[in-house]
Amino acid sequence: MSLILYVDRNRISPYTFSTFVALSEKQIPFTVREVDLDAGAARQPPFSRLSLTQRVPAIEHDGFILAESNAIADYLDDVFGAPAYPSVLPRGVRQRARARQVQAWLRSDLLALRNERDSTVVFHPAPAAFAPLSAEAQAAAAKLLHGAGALLQGEHLFGAWSIADTDLALMLLRLIKSGAPVPPALRAYALAQWQRASVQQWLAGVPLPQRA
């Protein structure tokens, strides 16, 4: 089996990060190839011939190319399914739908917050002071905290870990790492998610040991 994950060279894409974590949690062998987005490599061969959307993340699995992190997570659970492999999305129909809803929400909403506290804040934190959030970003932050508080029912969103936990933790860390107030329960949740081995391997730039 050949499975390649294409990532941004700077490793700051939250969606590439999400896919790396999903692959690592699956415990399947994969290799990582970097795409220099700053140099326009996504729009040039060879990557432009591989990826329909010319975006990362993308995976190449035995000749099949797939982009978009949500689609990749679904594909991984379909092809490398339980019980042989750990699930990255809940197995129950309603919880799985809710996890997809959370992922779609975090990717399509809260734009002002994502712009003013981009993922660099999380992956490459700097000691410099941050400009105050705009009114629009403050509203997005309040919406995030309200939604996260309503969703969180314990250690994880849906009983057991899912990739939606990683995605939500990353969004909360945009606030935490920039010094914004976050309720203690949500802060503890996000920081605990950040200690998962798959997350730490991404941060270290080293793939997890894989099983054959």
Disulfide bonds with the S-S distance in Angstrom:
none
